[in-house]
Amino acid sequence: MSNVMPDYALLVGAAAIVAAVLLTLFVLLRPRYKDIDVSRRRPAATEDGSSVISKLGEATVSFVERGSGQGRGGIFGRDALNDAGITSKPSEFSVLVLIGSFVLFLVGLLFQGPFLGIVLALLSPLLALLIVKVRTGRRRIAFAGQLSDMLMALSGSLRAGHSMAQSMQSASLEMPAPVSEELARIVNENRVGRPVSESMADVGRRMHCEDFEWLSQAIDINREVGGDLAGVLDHIAETVRERAQIKGQVRALAAEGKFSAYILIALPFFVGAFINLVNPGYMAVLTQSLLGWVLIAIGAVMMAIGSFWISRMVKIEF
């Protein structure tokens, strides 16, 4: 009887993991309708022979979408995903995070127990948040790196006799992402009546790019007083290149400190996980008494304070 229960638990866990993987594949591969209002979409044809996984996936995504609403804010909201370059809807991304938590909980439950399962389940949203933050940071860095080339393209198009809107549309077709995506958004907003300078200022704030905000102010000033806008863009492009060179030198000098900070922050967690894996009873003493939990809480607070302090030391403000 004792041998039957573990085998039964393993079979149930394996079946649940397979179902979660199938649901994940459905959410990832289902058709997406980017930036199109629901009322304008063509209704999907209903099929009587829909699979159980398809119906389950549709119901899960719809339930999460109704529960989370259509808000743009939040750590996994529409704005955060757009800034990271993720085309999935917030409801679909939330379903993937929940599936990851469920699978990790089953893995921890099968290998050691509910405590490890809960710890692993909490890693799924943390990893998802880390992915969003890393992709957002890389996208902003890429945007800043392509800014000087975009300014030169706009300047050349203006000298050819095109308007600012036409120059941006041409640059959105020629430049790589993410500049092309942001320029296309500015062009689309201008077509519905929003001023170009306001759209550019909004992009500069979202991408944390002061140079792009200065560009919007320069366009506003040029519209009021007149002058050679192409020449102004050339001067801005030269300034942006010089600032980018200085920023690159500062990042190179601060790279060693940042790498040391990452190692110091991650080292206690890896050491604790290794000790718990090699000798589970050695670490289990901390969870068997109130004093052990107090020591864990004190260690967590000290790690948070130290991590914040190190992050402030290696962060350079330009």
Backbone bond lengths (Angstrom), bond angles and torsions (degrees), N, CA, C in turn:
res aa  C-N    CA-C-N  psi(-1)  N-CA   C-N-CA  omega(-1)  CA-C   N-CA-C  phi
1 M - - - 1.455 - - 1.526 110.71 -
2 S 1.323 116.82 -36.66 1.460 120.56 -179.22 1.515 111.65 -68.64
3 N 1.383 116.82 -27.98 1.452 119.61 179.09 1.517 112.20 -80.55
4 V 1.362 116.40 -23.03 1.463 119.96 -177.78 1.515 110.85 -74.39
5 M 1.339 117.61 -40.26 1.455 121.05 -175.75 1.532 112.37 -62.92
6 P 1.350 120.40 -47.12 1.461 118.44 177.63 1.524 112.86 -61.27
7 D 1.386 116.59 -39.94 1.459 118.73 178.05 1.518 110.82 -63.34
8 Y 1.334 117.24 -40.20 1.463 120.85 178.72 1.525 110.80 -64.42
9 A 1.327 116.31 -40.95 1.462 119.71 178.68 1.518 111.07 -64.82
10 L 1.336 116.68 -40.15 1.456 119.67 178.36 1.522 111.67 -63.94
11 L 1.337 116.76 -41.14 1.465 119.64 179.23 1.521 111.19 -64.71
12 V 1.348 116.55 -42.88 1.469 119.47 178.85 1.528 110.38 -64.21
13 G 1.322 116.67 -42.96 1.459 119.52 179.20 1.517 112.32 -64.00
14 A 1.342 117.20 -41.67 1.463 120.61 178.48 1.528 111.23 -63.80
15 A 1.344 116.21 -41.98 1.469 119.53 178.14 1.523 111.60 -63.48
16 A 1.326 116.71 -40.61 1.464 119.91 178.68 1.520 111.16 -65.65
17 I 1.321 117.45 -38.93 1.463 120.57 178.73 1.521 110.92 -65.99
18 V 1.346 117.23 -41.46 1.464 120.78 177.56 1.524 110.72 -62.09
19 A 1.330 116.98 -43.37 1.471 120.25 178.25 1.528 110.77 -63.01
20 A 1.322 116.89 -40.30 1.467 119.64 179.12 1.524 111.25 -65.96
21 V 1.334 117.00 -38.65 1.468 120.11 178.29 1.526 110.88 -65.04
22 L 1.344 117.21 -42.59 1.461 120.39 177.86 1.524 111.36 -63.15
23 L 1.328 116.86 -40.59 1.463 120.51 178.01 1.528 110.42 -65.64
24 T 1.334 116.55 -37.67 1.462 119.82 176.66 1.520 111.54 -63.19
25 L 1.345 117.08 -44.43 1.462 120.45 178.09 1.521 111.47 -61.35
26 F 1.328 116.70 -37.45 1.462 119.09 179.01 1.523 111.11 -65.30
27 V 1.330 116.49 -44.22 1.467 119.63 -179.27 1.527 110.80 -65.06
28 L 1.345 117.11 -36.77 1.457 120.21 -178.52 1.519 112.54 -73.82
29 L 1.338 117.72 -35.60 1.460 121.25 -172.26 1.514 113.66 -98.78
30 R 1.343 118.71 -5.00 1.455 119.34 -179.95 1.520 110.29 -67.77
31 P 1.341 119.12 149.40 1.468 120.95 -178.79 1.511 111.11 -61.74
32 R 1.340 115.17 143.02 1.458 121.85 179.30 1.525 108.96 -116.37
33 Y 1.299 115.56 144.58 1.457 122.27 178.01 1.525 106.94 -120.92
34 K 1.331 115.67 92.91 1.457 121.13 -171.99 1.524 110.52 -78.78
35 D 1.334 115.67 128.85 1.461 123.95 172.62 1.524 112.66 56.70
36 I 1.318 117.87 33.97 1.459 121.71 175.79 1.515 107.34 -121.27
37 D 1.315 115.88 128.71 1.449 120.21 -178.37 1.525 110.20 -62.98
38 V 1.329 114.69 147.52 1.465 119.32 -176.69 1.523 111.15 -62.47
39 S 1.330 117.36 -36.93 1.456 120.37 -177.83 1.524 112.97 -68.73
40 R 1.348 118.01 -18.33 1.449 121.08 -178.08 1.516 112.86 -96.13
41 R 1.320 116.71 -5.28 1.461 119.44 -177.97 1.522 110.91 -80.20
42 R 1.305 114.24 148.44 1.457 119.78 175.80 1.520 109.09 -72.46
43 P 1.325 117.81 128.70 1.468 118.69 -178.59 1.510 111.33 -62.62
44 A 1.316 114.05 135.35 1.463 119.18 -179.07 1.517 110.22 -71.65
45 A 1.326 114.90 142.41 1.462 120.51 179.99 1.514 109.86 -70.68
46 T 1.303 116.60 132.75 1.460 121.35 -179.54 1.519 109.54 -84.09
47 E 1.293 115.28 134.87 1.455 121.37 179.54 1.517 108.39 -119.71
48 D 1.309 113.59 131.89 1.461 118.95 -179.34 1.520 110.89 -71.89
49 G 1.342 116.61 -23.71 1.463 119.52 -175.42 1.509 113.39 -95.04
50 S 1.305 118.37 27.77 1.455 120.94 -179.80 1.523 109.90 -63.77
51 S 1.332 114.97 143.80 1.456 119.66 -178.73 1.523 110.37 -75.46
52 V 1.318 114.77 163.13 1.465 120.16 179.43 1.522 110.38 -66.36
53 I 1.353 117.23 -39.01 1.459 120.60 179.74 1.520 110.37 -64.73
54 S 1.345 116.75 -39.99 1.465 119.87 178.78 1.522 111.09 -63.10
55 K 1.337 117.25 -46.10 1.461 120.13 178.54 1.522 111.29 -63.94
56 L 1.343 116.54 -40.15 1.458 119.82 179.62 1.530 110.79 -65.05
57 G 1.343 116.33 -41.27 1.455 119.49 179.34 1.518 112.57 -65.47
58 E 1.335 116.85 -43.38 1.465 120.28 177.87 1.533 110.89 -61.50
59 A 1.321 116.02 -43.58 1.463 119.48 -179.22 1.525 111.16 -65.65
60 T 1.338 116.87 -39.71 1.465 119.97 -179.18 1.521 111.23 -65.82
61 V 1.347 116.39 -47.39 1.466 120.21 179.86 1.524 111.11 -62.75
62 S 1.344 116.64 -41.72 1.464 120.17 179.62 1.528 111.17 -64.41
63 F 1.331 116.69 -40.34 1.468 120.34 179.69 1.530 110.71 -64.31
64 V 1.323 116.68 -45.43 1.463 119.83 179.37 1.523 110.46 -65.80
65 E 1.337 117.24 -37.10 1.459 120.62 179.50 1.528 111.22 -65.25
66 R 1.325 116.68 -40.10 1.464 119.33 177.54 1.519 110.77 -68.82
67 G 1.328 117.44 -36.59 1.461 119.87 -178.35 1.513 112.78 -72.94
68 S 1.337 116.06 -37.95 1.468 119.20 -178.32 1.506 113.22 -85.54
69 G 1.326 118.35 -17.14 1.452 120.88 -179.95 1.517 111.06 76.52
70 Q 1.348 115.11 -171.30 1.449 121.21 -177.64 1.530 111.47 -109.10
71 G 1.335 117.24 23.02 1.453 120.15 -178.34 1.516 111.75 -66.15
72 R 1.335 115.11 152.69 1.454 120.59 -178.64 1.522 111.93 -94.46
73 G 1.345 116.91 -14.58 1.451 119.93 -178.00 1.515 112.05 -87.28
74 G 1.320 115.30 -173.84 1.459 120.84 179.81 1.515 111.62 99.11
75 I 1.328 115.43 161.98 1.463 119.90 -178.20 1.519 112.13 -68.46
76 F 1.337 117.55 -26.69 1.451 121.76 175.98 1.530 110.53 -118.49
77 G 1.328 117.15 29.30 1.450 121.48 179.38 1.518 112.25 -76.38
78 R 1.323 115.23 178.89 1.457 120.52 -176.67 1.520 111.37 -65.02
79 D 1.334 117.41 -39.54 1.459 120.02 -179.72 1.524 111.26 -65.55
80 A 1.329 116.14 -43.06 1.468 119.45 -179.38 1.527 111.22 -64.02
81 L 1.328 117.43 -41.71 1.459 120.47 179.68 1.522 111.48 -69.16
82 N 1.342 117.28 -38.43 1.464 119.88 177.16 1.523 111.32 -64.48
83 D 1.330 116.58 -41.12 1.466 119.31 178.15 1.519 111.35 -63.42
84 A 1.329 117.44 -30.94 1.461 121.28 178.48 1.521 113.11 -84.75
85 G 1.337 117.78 -5.20 1.455 120.58 -178.76 1.513 113.75 76.87
86 I 1.337 117.73 22.75 1.468 122.68 179.50 1.526 107.96 -96.07
87 T 1.318 117.11 123.19 1.462 121.81 -174.90 1.521 113.55 -86.17
88 S 1.315 117.96 -7.03 1.465 120.32 -179.58 1.524 110.55 -69.60
89 K 1.334 115.74 150.72 1.452 120.04 174.19 1.525 109.55 -72.92
90 P 1.341 117.44 156.12 1.473 119.30 179.55 1.523 112.93 -57.43
91 S 1.336 116.94 -37.13 1.466 119.17 179.66 1.521 111.17 -65.75
92 E 1.336 117.77 -41.44 1.459 120.39 179.02 1.519 111.28 -65.89
93 F 1.319 116.62 -41.79 1.464 119.54 179.09 1.517 110.96 -65.54
94 S 1.338 117.03 -38.42 1.467 120.28 177.75 1.518 111.28 -64.66
95 V 1.338 116.85 -37.27 1.471 120.12 177.90 1.525 110.01 -64.22
96 L 1.332 117.50 -41.06 1.463 120.33 178.17 1.528 111.13 -63.02
97 V 1.323 117.03 -39.23 1.474 120.47 178.34 1.527 110.09 -65.27
98 L 1.336 117.36 -42.74 1.464 120.56 178.55 1.520 111.61 -64.46
99 I 1.334 116.87 -39.56 1.468 119.79 177.82 1.527 110.20 -63.94
100 G 1.339 116.33 -41.54 1.458 118.88 177.71 1.511 112.20 -62.04
101 S 1.338 117.16 -40.70 1.464 120.21 177.61 1.520 111.20 -63.93
102 F 1.331 116.62 -40.59 1.458 120.48 -179.24 1.528 111.13 -65.17
103 V 1.344 116.76 -44.56 1.463 120.42 -179.24 1.532 110.65 -65.40
104 L 1.342 116.86 -44.03 1.465 119.55 179.64 1.524 111.61 -65.53
105 F 1.345 117.12 -34.65 1.460 119.55 176.93 1.525 110.70 -64.64
106 L 1.329 117.22 -41.86 1.461 119.83 178.39 1.519 111.44 -64.89
107 V 1.335 116.50 -40.08 1.466 119.28 179.11 1.526 110.83 -62.69
108 G 1.344 116.79 -46.92 1.462 119.01 178.18 1.513 112.99 -65.35
109 L 1.353 116.54 -35.80 1.461 119.92 179.82 1.519 111.59 -67.23
110 L 1.326 117.12 -38.14 1.460 120.59 -178.08 1.524 111.84 -75.16
111 F 1.326 117.88 -33.17 1.457 120.00 -174.42 1.527 112.73 -86.39
112 Q 1.354 117.39 -36.23 1.460 117.45 -176.15 1.519 112.70 -136.41
113 G 1.331 118.78 -49.13 1.452 119.20 -177.66 1.521 111.10 161.74
114 P 1.334 116.25 -177.67 1.473 119.64 -176.81 1.518 113.93 -65.19
115 F 1.337 118.32 -30.36 1.466 119.38 -178.73 1.528 110.78 -64.49
116 L 1.332 116.84 -48.08 1.461 119.85 177.50 1.519 110.77 -65.33
117 G 1.345 117.44 -34.45 1.460 120.08 178.27 1.520 112.11 -63.09
118 I 1.339 116.42 -42.46 1.469 119.61 178.83 1.524 110.73 -66.20
119 V 1.338 116.54 -40.82 1.462 119.58 179.72 1.523 110.71 -63.02
120 L 1.337 116.97 -44.25 1.464 119.69 179.13 1.528 111.54 -67.93
121 A 1.333 117.07 -35.41 1.467 119.60 178.73 1.523 111.55 -63.62
122 L 1.326 116.66 -35.01 1.461 119.89 178.24 1.519 112.34 -71.52
123 L 1.341 116.75 -17.97 1.460 119.11 179.54 1.521 112.31 -71.90
124 S 1.335 117.93 -26.32 1.467 120.56 -176.63 1.528 112.42 -61.73
125 P 1.345 120.49 -53.54 1.471 118.11 177.31 1.516 113.31 -64.89
126 L 1.351 117.49 -31.85 1.459 119.38 178.03 1.528 110.95 -66.35
127 L 1.338 116.44 -42.43 1.464 119.85 177.18 1.520 111.41 -65.58
128 A 1.352 116.47 -40.06 1.465 119.81 177.93 1.524 110.94 -62.48
129 L 1.335 116.47 -43.18 1.463 120.30 177.89 1.525 110.89 -63.48
130 L 1.346 116.05 -39.16 1.463 119.93 178.58 1.532 110.74 -63.84
131 I 1.345 115.95 -41.16 1.470 119.79 178.89 1.524 110.61 -62.41
132 V 1.336 116.54 -44.66 1.468 120.24 -179.96 1.524 110.36 -62.36
133 K 1.347 117.17 -44.60 1.461 120.35 -178.92 1.528 111.29 -64.75
134 V 1.341 116.89 -42.68 1.460 120.17 -178.36 1.526 110.61 -66.34
135 R 1.340 117.05 -43.86 1.465 119.97 179.02 1.531 111.15 -65.12
136 T 1.340 116.82 -37.39 1.465 119.76 177.54 1.521 110.81 -64.80
137 G 1.333 116.76 -44.36 1.464 119.91 178.82 1.521 112.26 -62.68
138 R 1.328 116.95 -43.49 1.460 119.75 179.32 1.523 111.39 -65.63
139 R 1.321 116.57 -37.31 1.468 119.77 179.60 1.530 110.43 -67.12
140 R 1.326 117.45 -39.77 1.464 120.22 178.45 1.517 111.15 -67.48
141 I 1.327 117.73 -39.11 1.463 120.35 177.64 1.521 110.57 -65.14
142 A 1.339 116.70 -41.83 1.462 119.95 177.54 1.525 111.54 -64.25
143 F 1.326 116.82 -37.84 1.463 120.91 178.33 1.530 110.44 -63.05
144 A 1.330 116.66 -45.53 1.462 120.14 179.08 1.525 111.63 -64.68
145 G 1.348 117.07 -35.27 1.458 119.87 179.48 1.519 113.41 -70.47
146 Q 1.328 117.75 -27.05 1.465 121.30 -179.48 1.531 112.71 -92.26
147 L 1.328 117.70 0.01 1.460 120.13 -172.22 1.526 112.11 -66.80
148 S 1.346 117.55 -42.37 1.464 119.63 -178.38 1.524 110.95 -64.47
149 D 1.332 117.76 -40.76 1.469 119.87 177.01 1.524 111.21 -64.14
150 M 1.332 116.97 -37.13 1.464 119.88 178.17 1.531 110.74 -64.69
151 L 1.335 116.93 -40.40 1.464 120.33 179.67 1.519 111.25 -64.85
152 M 1.321 116.68 -38.51 1.460 119.30 177.68 1.529 110.93 -66.61
153 A 1.336 116.80 -37.79 1.470 119.96 177.59 1.527 110.72 -65.77
154 L 1.344 117.32 -41.57 1.462 120.47 177.71 1.526 110.96 -64.65
155 S 1.329 116.87 -41.46 1.460 120.39 -179.68 1.520 111.11 -63.07
156 G 1.321 116.94 -44.05 1.458 119.87 178.93 1.516 112.38 -64.90
157 S 1.305 117.31 -38.33 1.457 120.69 178.79 1.522 111.62 -67.95
158 L 1.351 116.82 -37.82 1.469 119.90 177.11 1.522 111.22 -66.06
159 R 1.319 117.39 -38.40 1.460 119.96 177.94 1.528 111.67 -67.34
160 A 1.330 116.34 -24.60 1.466 119.80 177.23 1.519 112.80 -78.11
161 G 1.354 117.40 -5.27 1.449 120.98 176.67 1.514 115.60 103.46
162 H 1.315 117.90 6.61 1.459 120.67 179.90 1.525 110.54 -83.80
163 S 1.318 115.03 157.38 1.458 120.34 173.87 1.525 110.03 -77.77
164 M 1.350 115.81 172.71 1.463 119.42 -179.46 1.514 110.96 -64.64
165 A 1.349 117.46 -41.70 1.463 120.34 179.68 1.523 111.20 -64.34
166 Q 1.354 116.76 -41.90 1.459 119.82 178.29 1.524 111.52 -66.24
167 S 1.335 116.05 -37.07 1.469 119.43 178.33 1.520 110.96 -64.31
168 M 1.328 116.84 -41.10 1.461 119.83 178.75 1.523 111.56 -67.13
169 Q 1.317 116.62 -38.81 1.462 119.15 178.00 1.526 111.04 -64.16
170 S 1.333 116.03 -40.72 1.461 119.13 177.60 1.521 111.58 -65.54
171 A 1.354 116.40 -41.39 1.462 119.57 178.94 1.527 111.90 -67.03
172 S 1.344 116.92 -32.96 1.472 119.85 178.78 1.517 111.80 -66.18
173 L 1.333 116.62 -24.89 1.466 120.46 178.55 1.523 112.31 -86.55
174 E 1.330 116.70 -24.41 1.459 120.31 -175.84 1.524 112.91 -96.86
175 M 1.346 117.20 -34.87 1.458 120.57 -174.68 1.526 111.21 -78.86
176 P 1.321 118.06 153.01 1.473 120.72 174.83 1.520 111.52 -78.46
177 A 1.323 116.09 169.94 1.465 121.35 175.77 1.533 108.35 -72.00
178 P 1.323 118.80 148.17 1.468 128.85 9.11 1.529 115.13 -92.68
179 V 1.355 117.62 -5.00 1.464 119.11 -179.02 1.517 110.88 -61.93
180 S 1.333 116.76 -40.59 1.464 120.03 -179.38 1.523 111.58 -62.00
181 E 1.334 117.04 -38.63 1.465 120.20 -179.92 1.526 111.52 -67.39
182 E 1.320 116.74 -42.30 1.465 119.56 -179.25 1.527 111.27 -70.43
183 L 1.326 117.64 -38.22 1.462 119.79 177.20 1.526 111.03 -65.94
184 A 1.339 116.29 -38.61 1.466 118.99 177.15 1.527 111.00 -63.33
185 R 1.320 117.00 -36.75 1.470 120.02 176.82 1.527 110.45 -65.25
186 I 1.334 117.05 -41.49 1.464 119.93 178.65 1.524 111.11 -63.01
187 V 1.330 116.70 -42.00 1.466 120.65 179.36 1.524 110.73 -64.26
188 N 1.323 117.24 -42.30 1.469 120.18 179.93 1.524 111.42 -65.79
189 E 1.341 117.45 -39.81 1.459 119.84 177.84 1.526 111.46 -67.75
190 N 1.342 117.13 -34.20 1.458 119.89 177.51 1.525 111.62 -67.31
191 R 1.314 116.87 -31.32 1.464 120.55 179.40 1.526 112.11 -68.19
192 V 1.320 117.36 -26.99 1.464 120.22 179.31 1.527 112.02 -96.24
193 G 1.345 117.29 9.54 1.452 120.13 171.24 1.500 117.06 108.57
194 R 1.323 119.85 -1.50 1.462 120.19 179.85 1.522 109.97 -83.67
195 P 1.330 118.82 134.97 1.472 120.61 178.89 1.522 111.86 -60.29
196 V 1.339 114.47 146.32 1.455 119.79 -178.18 1.526 110.92 -63.28
197 S 1.331 117.28 -39.56 1.463 120.18 -177.37 1.525 111.77 -63.81
198 E 1.339 117.68 -38.09 1.469 120.09 178.44 1.523 111.00 -66.64
199 S 1.328 116.57 -42.74 1.469 119.71 178.15 1.517 111.12 -63.59
200 M 1.329 117.31 -39.33 1.465 120.25 179.41 1.525 111.10 -68.07
201 A 1.325 117.03 -39.93 1.464 119.46 177.18 1.522 111.14 -63.31
202 D 1.330 117.21 -38.26 1.463 120.85 178.21 1.523 110.71 -65.40
203 V 1.339 116.65 -41.15 1.467 119.90 177.25 1.524 110.74 -63.97
204 G 1.346 116.79 -41.12 1.455 119.75 178.80 1.514 112.93 -61.95
205 R 1.342 116.42 -38.22 1.469 119.65 177.90 1.524 110.94 -69.38
206 R 1.330 117.48 -41.97 1.468 119.53 -178.95 1.523 111.92 -67.39
207 M 1.329 116.49 -38.13 1.462 120.57 -178.18 1.526 112.48 -88.90
208 H 1.358 117.16 3.08 1.469 121.76 -179.56 1.529 110.70 52.95
209 C 1.319 116.13 45.86 1.463 122.24 -177.27 1.533 108.19 -120.28
210 E 1.329 116.07 101.50 1.459 120.41 179.55 1.522 111.65 -64.94
211 D 1.336 117.31 -33.93 1.460 120.21 -179.40 1.524 111.17 -61.14
212 F 1.326 117.38 -36.98 1.456 120.01 179.88 1.532 110.79 -71.49
213 E 1.325 116.43 -34.36 1.461 119.04 174.85 1.528 110.99 -65.90
214 W 1.328 117.31 -39.54 1.467 120.29 175.73 1.527 110.60 -62.78
215 L 1.316 116.49 -35.88 1.459 119.80 178.06 1.525 111.21 -62.76
216 S 1.322 117.52 -41.41 1.465 120.30 177.75 1.529 111.11 -64.72
217 Q 1.339 116.69 -38.34 1.461 119.33 177.24 1.531 111.50 -66.99
218 A 1.324 116.58 -37.91 1.464 119.70 177.98 1.529 111.06 -64.48
219 I 1.319 117.28 -38.65 1.464 120.33 177.96 1.519 110.46 -66.53
220 D 1.333 117.01 -39.31 1.471 120.57 177.16 1.535 111.30 -62.18
221 I 1.327 115.88 -45.21 1.467 119.89 -179.31 1.526 110.37 -65.57
222 N 1.321 116.78 -41.14 1.455 120.02 179.30 1.519 111.64 -64.98
223 R 1.311 117.64 -34.48 1.465 120.19 178.29 1.528 110.88 -67.11
224 E 1.339 117.34 -32.33 1.461 120.53 -178.44 1.526 112.85 -81.24
225 V 1.333 116.98 -42.97 1.472 120.23 -174.09 1.519 112.85 -102.76
226 G 1.332 118.12 -14.36 1.457 120.60 -178.11 1.515 112.15 80.32
227 G 1.335 116.67 -175.90 1.462 121.22 -179.15 1.516 111.91 121.63
228 D 1.319 114.29 -175.16 1.469 121.61 -177.80 1.528 108.64 -87.39
229 L 1.314 117.13 99.01 1.465 120.76 -178.84 1.516 111.29 -68.08
230 A 1.332 117.34 -33.99 1.462 119.93 179.09 1.523 110.93 -62.58
231 G 1.328 117.44 -40.65 1.459 120.14 176.66 1.514 112.41 -65.47
232 V 1.337 116.44 -38.77 1.462 120.09 177.15 1.521 110.36 -61.29
233 L 1.334 116.72 -42.45 1.466 120.45 179.16 1.517 111.44 -64.71
234 D 1.337 117.37 -34.97 1.470 119.89 176.80 1.529 111.04 -63.58
235 H 1.334 116.77 -42.32 1.469 119.90 178.65 1.532 110.73 -65.90
236 I 1.338 116.73 -40.32 1.469 119.67 178.35 1.526 110.15 -64.38
237 A 1.331 117.39 -40.91 1.461 120.90 179.46 1.526 110.98 -61.99
238 E 1.343 117.36 -39.69 1.465 120.36 177.81 1.520 110.96 -65.00
239 T 1.343 116.51 -42.40 1.467 120.25 177.52 1.522 111.65 -63.45
240 V 1.343 116.43 -40.80 1.466 120.72 -179.69 1.523 110.15 -64.50
241 R 1.327 118.39 -39.44 1.465 120.65 179.04 1.526 111.43 -65.27
242 E 1.325 116.78 -40.72 1.473 119.51 178.62 1.522 111.21 -66.16
243 R 1.347 116.23 -41.75 1.467 118.79 177.94 1.526 111.18 -65.00
244 A 1.326 117.24 -38.47 1.466 120.64 179.33 1.521 110.90 -64.71
245 Q 1.335 116.97 -36.87 1.461 119.76 177.67 1.528 111.57 -65.16
246 I 1.329 116.44 -42.68 1.468 120.17 178.54 1.527 110.50 -65.38
247 K 1.340 116.85 -43.09 1.462 120.07 178.65 1.525 111.28 -61.09
248 G 1.331 116.85 -39.57 1.462 119.60 178.63 1.519 111.98 -63.09
249 Q 1.334 117.74 -40.34 1.462 121.04 177.56 1.522 111.45 -64.65
250 V 1.342 116.71 -41.59 1.467 120.07 179.26 1.526 110.67 -65.26
251 R 1.347 116.78 -42.67 1.473 119.25 178.98 1.523 111.44 -63.10
252 A 1.325 116.55 -37.81 1.466 119.16 179.00 1.523 111.04 -65.10
253 L 1.327 117.49 -38.86 1.461 120.60 179.22 1.527 112.12 -70.93
254 A 1.358 116.86 -31.31 1.465 120.42 -178.01 1.526 112.93 -90.85
255 A 1.333 117.59 -3.29 1.467 119.91 -176.04 1.523 111.77 -64.83
256 E 1.325 117.37 -38.71 1.472 120.55 -179.36 1.525 110.81 -64.15
257 G 1.335 116.90 -43.31 1.463 119.78 178.18 1.513 112.51 -63.88
258 K 1.330 117.62 -39.68 1.465 120.38 178.97 1.520 110.87 -65.95
259 F 1.331 117.04 -42.26 1.463 119.63 179.97 1.520 110.76 -64.37
260 S 1.332 117.24 -39.82 1.469 120.35 176.50 1.524 111.07 -63.93
261 A 1.337 116.92 -38.17 1.462 120.19 178.46 1.526 111.06 -64.19
262 Y 1.339 117.47 -42.15 1.466 120.25 178.49 1.528 111.18 -61.06
263 I 1.321 116.81 -41.47 1.468 120.19 -179.33 1.530 110.62 -66.58
264 L 1.333 116.80 -44.51 1.458 119.81 -178.69 1.530 111.89 -65.01
265 I 1.324 117.56 -34.13 1.459 120.07 -179.58 1.524 111.24 -74.89
266 A 1.340 116.98 -39.74 1.458 120.28 -175.10 1.525 113.47 -83.68
267 L 1.330 117.26 -22.08 1.470 120.16 -173.90 1.528 113.27 -59.53
268 P 1.342 122.18 -47.50 1.475 119.93 -179.90 1.523 113.69 -59.24
269 F 1.328 117.03 -37.31 1.462 119.50 -179.24 1.531 111.11 -68.80
270 F 1.330 117.19 -42.01 1.461 119.81 179.00 1.525 111.11 -67.40
271 V 1.323 117.24 -38.86 1.472 120.05 178.54 1.526 110.10 -65.36
272 G 1.352 116.88 -43.71 1.463 119.45 178.22 1.516 112.52 -62.85
273 A 1.342 117.55 -40.60 1.464 120.39 178.59 1.521 111.07 -66.31
274 F 1.337 117.07 -38.56 1.466 120.15 179.74 1.527 111.23 -66.48
275 I 1.326 116.61 -43.73 1.471 119.72 179.03 1.527 110.46 -64.60
276 N 1.323 116.90 -40.35 1.462 119.83 179.15 1.517 111.63 -65.87
277 L 1.330 116.91 -32.32 1.464 120.09 178.52 1.521 111.73 -74.98
278 V 1.319 117.56 -39.48 1.463 121.24 -177.87 1.520 111.40 -76.84
279 N 1.341 116.66 -44.74 1.459 121.44 -177.57 1.527 108.93 -137.23
280 P 1.345 118.05 85.01 1.473 120.39 -176.38 1.526 113.39 -59.01
281 G 1.306 118.97 -33.20 1.452 120.75 -178.74 1.517 113.69 -67.41
282 Y 1.321 117.09 -25.87 1.462 120.71 -179.35 1.526 111.12 -66.75
283 M 1.326 117.67 -41.30 1.461 121.71 179.66 1.520 112.23 -85.23
284 A 1.333 116.86 -21.72 1.465 119.63 -177.34 1.519 112.92 -66.98
285 V 1.325 117.40 -18.06 1.466 120.37 179.45 1.529 111.13 -61.70
286 L 1.330 116.51 -32.43 1.461 120.08 -178.06 1.524 112.41 -67.26
287 T 1.323 117.26 -26.41 1.471 120.36 -176.45 1.522 112.77 -97.75
288 Q 1.322 117.76 8.00 1.459 120.56 -176.46 1.528 113.37 -105.25
289 S 1.321 117.27 1.36 1.457 120.04 179.51 1.530 109.26 -148.67
290 L 1.335 113.82 161.30 1.460 119.26 179.01 1.527 111.42 -65.32
291 L 1.319 116.91 -36.29 1.461 120.48 179.19 1.533 110.89 -62.30
292 G 1.328 116.37 -38.94 1.459 119.69 178.74 1.525 111.65 -62.57
293 W 1.332 117.63 -43.85 1.469 120.98 178.66 1.530 110.92 -65.33
294 V 1.343 116.75 -36.05 1.463 119.53 177.27 1.526 110.17 -64.41
295 L 1.339 116.58 -41.89 1.463 119.96 178.00 1.530 111.29 -64.36
296 I 1.336 117.66 -37.80 1.466 120.63 177.11 1.525 110.80 -63.65
297 A 1.342 115.77 -43.09 1.466 119.33 179.12 1.522 111.17 -64.39
298 I 1.328 116.63 -42.52 1.473 119.57 178.80 1.528 110.55 -63.16
299 G 1.333 116.57 -41.78 1.464 119.95 178.04 1.519 112.21 -63.10
300 A 1.347 116.47 -39.84 1.464 119.71 179.24 1.525 111.35 -65.28
301 V 1.336 116.46 -41.58 1.477 119.85 178.58 1.530 110.43 -65.25
302 M 1.323 117.60 -42.88 1.457 120.25 179.06 1.526 111.37 -65.26
303 M 1.342 117.25 -37.48 1.460 120.02 176.76 1.520 110.84 -65.10
304 A 1.334 117.48 -40.12 1.469 120.66 179.17 1.527 110.75 -64.33
305 I 1.329 116.23 -44.43 1.469 119.60 179.71 1.531 110.54 -64.61
306 G 1.313 116.62 -45.20 1.468 119.69 179.54 1.517 112.85 -64.08
307 S 1.350 116.42 -39.74 1.465 119.59 179.04 1.518 111.08 -64.64
308 F 1.340 115.97 -42.35 1.466 119.57 179.03 1.525 110.41 -64.20
309 W 1.325 116.95 -41.98 1.460 120.71 -178.62 1.529 110.91 -64.34
310 I 1.336 116.82 -44.03 1.469 120.03 -179.85 1.526 110.39 -66.26
311 S 1.347 117.16 -39.86 1.462 119.90 -179.71 1.525 111.29 -63.39
312 R 1.340 117.17 -35.34 1.461 119.55 177.38 1.534 111.14 -70.36
313 M 1.324 117.47 -31.91 1.457 120.49 -178.01 1.522 112.05 -71.45
314 V 1.329 117.38 -35.69 1.471 120.05 -175.40 1.528 112.13 -95.55
315 K 1.338 118.50 -1.55 1.452 120.61 179.10 1.516 109.58 -91.57
316 I 1.324 115.78 122.52 1.466 122.14 -176.87 1.533 108.14 -104.60
317 E 1.329 115.87 124.76 1.459 121.07 176.87 1.528 108.78 -91.83
318 F 1.346 114.79 129.77 1.467 119.71 179.59 1.529 108.79 -94.22
